[in-house]
Amino acid sequence: MSETSEVDAPPIAGHGAAHLPSVTVDAYNAELRDSEGFIGDRASNRAFRTLLEEWRERLRKHGDDPLGDTPSDEISKKKLDKLLAEGSGEEAALVQSAIEEFAQELAAIVRRFLRLKAWRDTERVVVGGGLRDSRVGELAIGRTSLLLKADGHAIELVPIRHHPDDAGLLGCLHLAPAWMFKGHDSILAVDIGGSNVRVGLVTLGGKRHENADVHARELWRHADEEKEPKRDEAIDQIAAMVELMIARAAKDGLKLAPFVGVGCPGIIEADGSIDRGGQNLPGGNWESSKFNLPRELRDRLPKIDGHVPTVLLHNDAVVQGLSEVPFQRDVARWGVLTIGTGLGNARFTNHAADDDAKASRDNDAKASKDADVKET
């Protein structure tokens, strides 16, 4: 797990930085284990499908399977949502049973996170990732939240506000201070995953980017390629996708900042290297000490607005969580869990919370001083 300590804010954020413009990243990429392995593996898309299949196997021993012959991992999220809303009593109950078991597992995992020093006093957890993009996911999140509250935890779980595909791009706006984007209205963002890569043209919006939007995007499902691309081939493809977005910005009259934010699995070092956690990326060897993703990408890109673009890298769960920065101002400490092929995670503390606490102390001190003066 990467656990950070609070330091003075640097003039510009760096790769994998702990101190970002709006939040401190207290920890990310926690790899919790028990006797059966990584506990995060029990809260993934695959884990939910496994639970659904186990329920179906039990039913097959005593009669017909309400969901027929289609393997559980081939039933779409839309199909499962429809079964919940319109299926027969048994069909809906079967899906609901898998949701209940999944929620129990997720609640147990959240309890483990809350015992970590860096996750103490967490007030809210935002849940993103692919599973969230469905009614099944929303019910699982809601049920987990109820279980935790009933267990005495003063915490709530909420679905991530934006579509998970967009959240992994929008969060890049919060990797760097706003002055870097002054005079511009859009940036480039890249979300690299174990199955696909998304590149987006993201427009700024509002003081805290609360109205930001993904203006255009490109998707490459490298997992569907007949032959897995080599690492350098993957970087070439990502650079080509970024160039398409540069051209799109020019076509649509957007003033593009010379900045590319990148989210990627793993522990991100200050020099832009990936310490560990990138083993599922295409072509392998992304964790080599001789490989630097930001540099490799920057060297393949043209100048933007007359400048060599700044490429800034952070963990993908951190970036997805950062998309929530404008909407989590009512709490001081909050986290994100991303449920996809694995369980991404990060914990944040809002800088505003620190500022508000200081302002409160200053006000108390001033009130005390005024009272002393009045008494005198």
N, C-alpha and C positions, 0 to 999 in steps of 0.2 A: 504494500500500500504506500502511496505517496502521501505523507502527512507534512503539512507546511507550518511554518511559524510566521507570525506577523512581523513584517519589516516595513521600513519607510518606503513609500511608493516611489518607484523609479520614474524618471522623466518620460520614459516610454516603456510599455510592457515588452517582455521578452518571451521567448519560446517557453511554454510550460510554466509561465509565471504564476506565483501565488497571489501577488498583489495586483489586481486589475483595476481599471478605472472606477467601477461601481461596487465591487465585492472583493473580499479576500477568499481565496480558495483554500479552505481549511484542510481538505484531504480529497483524494480521488483515487479511483482504481483499487479500492480495497479488495483483496483476494481472500475472503474468509473461508476457512476450512473446518471440516469436522471429520469424523472417522470414515465417512463415505466420500470425501473429496471436497471440491469447491461447493459451498452451499448455494452460490449464485446459479449453479447449473440447475437448481430445482425451481428457479423462477425465470424461465426463458420460454420462448415460443415452442421450442421442442418439448419442454417439460409439460406444458399444457396439453399438447397433442398426445403425449405419453399417458397422461392421466385420463384423457378422453378414451383412448384405446383400451386402457385397463378396465374402465367401466363397461365398454362394449364387449370385451372378452368375458366378463362375468355374466353378462346377459345372454351371450351366445350359448352358454352351458345350460341354460334353462329355457331357451326359446329363440325367437327371432331377434335380430339386432334392429332396433328402431331406425338406425341410420343406413341400413342396407349393406352393400358390399364395398363401398368406397373406402379405401384406407384413410385413417384419421388425418394423416399428414397431407392428404390431397383434398380435403374438404376446405373450401375457401372460407375466409372470415365472413364474407357476405352471406354465404350459405348458413353458417352457424348463427349469424344474427337473425336470419329469416326464420330458422327453426325456433329460436327463442320467442320470436314475435308471433309467428303464424303456424308453427308445427303442432302436432298432436301433443296431448299432455305428456306422454312418455318421451317424445322427441325433445320437447323443451326441458323436461325434468332431467334428462340425460345430460344435456349440455350444462344445465344449472349445477348438476352434481360435480362435474369436472371443474366448474368455476369455483365451487365451494372448497374443494380440496386444494386448488391452486391458491386461493385466498389464504387458507390456513398456512400453506408453505410460505407465502410471501410475508404474512404477518410474523412468522417465526424469524424470517431473515431480517426484517426491519428491526425486530427486537435485538438481534445480534448487532446490527449497526449502531443502535442507540447505546449499546454498552461500550462502544469505542470512545476513547477520550475525545477525539476530534469531532464526533457526532453527538456529544452530550448537549442537552438543551435545544435540540432541533425542534422547531415548532411546526414545520410543514415539510412534506416530501412531495415533490412533483414527479409524476410517473410518465415517462415517454417511451420511445421505442415502438416497434411495429405492432405489438399486441394492443397498445393503447388505441390504435386506429380502428376500433370496432366496438360494438355494443358489449360484446363478451368482455373485452378489456376494461371498459368503463365499469361494468358490474363487478369484475374482479377487484378493481381498485377501490370501489365503494365499499365492498364487503370487507376488504382488508382494513380500511379505515375504521369501520364499525368494530371489528374484532379488537383492534388496538385500543380504541377508546373504552370498550367494555372491559379491557384488561387493565385499565387505569393509566394508560399513556396519554398525556396531554399533547396529542399530535394529530394532524389530519393528512390524509393522502388525497391528492387531486390529480386529474389528468392534465398533461401538459396542454397549454392553451392552443398552440399552433399544431398543425399536422406535423407529425414527427419528421417527415421528409423535409419540411420547411424549417423546422426548429433547428436542425443541424446546420443550416446555412445562416439563418437569422442571428444565431448566437455569435457569429464572427464579428458583428458590429461592436460587441462589448469587449473584444480582445485588446483594443487600442483606445487611447484617449480621443475625445471628439475633435480636438484641434487638428488631428491628422487628416480629418475628412473635410475641413473647412474649405468652402469654395467648390465642393463636389456634392453630388446627390446620389451616388451609388458606389458600391464596392463589389469585389469578386469574392466568392466563398466556395470552398471545396469541402465535401464530406466524404471521407474515404472509409469504407467498411470491408468486412470480410467477404461480402457477396456482391456489392456494387459500389459505384462511385457516383456522387452527385456534384455537379458544378452549377452554381447559381449566380445570377446577376441580382444583387440585393439593393433595394432603394432605401435610403434613410427616411426617417419620419419621426418628428417630434424631438423634444429635448433629450429624452431618454430612449429614443427610437421605438416608442410605443406603437407608432403607426407604420413601422418598417414593413416591407413586403418583398417577396421573391418575385421579381419582375419577369424573369425567364430562367429556365433550367435545362440542363442536359443530364441524361442518365445513361450509365454504362454498367450493365450487369456482367461483370467479368467472370462470375461463377458459371454463366451459361455458355461461355466460349468452349468450343470443341477441344481446344488445347489451351491449358492455362498459360497466360502470358508471362513472360519473364519480367522481372522487376523493372528493368529499364524500359521495356516495352509499355508497361503500365504507366510509368511516368510520362513517356511520350504521348500516350493517349490522354492522360489528364491534362497535359499542357495544351494539346490540340483542342480539348473541350473548353479550356479557359480562353483560348484565342477566339473560339466561336462566340463566347460571351462578350469579349472585347469588341468584336465586330457588331454584335447585337446592340451594345450600348451606343456605338457610333451611329448605327442605323436609326435608333429610336431617340437620338438627341440627348442622351444622358451624359452628364459630366462625371466621368468615372475617375475615382481616386486611384493613385498608383499603389494599391494595397490588395493583397490576397490573404484572406484568413483561411486556415486549414484545420479541420478536425480529423484526428486519426487515433485509432486504438493504441493503448499502451502508456507507459510512463515517459513523459517528454522531458528531456534534459534541456538545460539553458542554452546549449549550443545548437539545439534543433535535432539532435540525435534521439533515437528511440531506444530506451534502456531495455525494456521488455514489454511484452504484450502485443507485439505486431506479428505474431507467428502465423496468423490466418490471412495476412495480406498477400496479394497475388505475386507469385514468383519467389517468395521467401527472401530471407536475408535482409529484411528491412532494419534489423537490429544491429547490423554490422557497424563497428566503430568507424569504418571507412565510408559509410553511407550517410549523407545528410539530405533529408527530403526537402527542406526549404531551399537549400542551395541548388539542388538538382532541378527543382521546379523553376526557381528564379532564372537560372541560366538558360532555360528553354523558352522564356517568355520575352516578348518585345517590350520596348519602353511604353509606358502609359502616361499620357499628358507630359511627355518629354522626360520622364524619370524612370529609372530602373525600379520596378515594383518591389515594395517590401512584402515578403512572404512570412507570415507569422503562424506558428504551429502550436496547437494545444490538444489535449486529450478530447476525444469525440464526445464523451458523456459530459465533460465540462462545458463544451461548446453548446451542446443541446440544452443544457441547463441554463446557460447564459441568455437564451432567448426569453427566459422568464424574468429577467432583471427588472423590466418596467412594471411588472405585475405582482412583485413580492415585496413591496415597500412597507407593507403593514406588519411584517414580522422581521425579527433581527437575524435569526439563524434558520436556514432552510437547506434542503438537499434535493438531489435528483437521482432517480433510478431509471435506467433505460432498459426495457425488457425486449431483447431481440434474440440474436444467436447466443448471447450471454447476458450478464447483468452488469451494465455499466453503472457507475455511481460517482457522486461528488457531493461535497458539503460546502456551503457558502455562508459567509457573514457579510451582511450589508454594511458598507461604509457609513451610510446614513444613520445606522443604528449607533455607531461609534460617535458620530457627530451630534446626534440627538442627546446621547448620554452626557457628552461634554457640555452641550448647551444647558442641559438640566442642572448639571453641577455648577456651572457658571451662574445661572439664574438663582440657585439656592444660596450661593456665596454672596451674590449681590444683595439678595433679600436680607440675609443675615447682617451684612454690613450696613444696609439702610436702617435696619431695626436698631443697630447699635448706635448709629448716628442720631436717630430720633430720640432714643432713650437718653443720650447724653444732653 
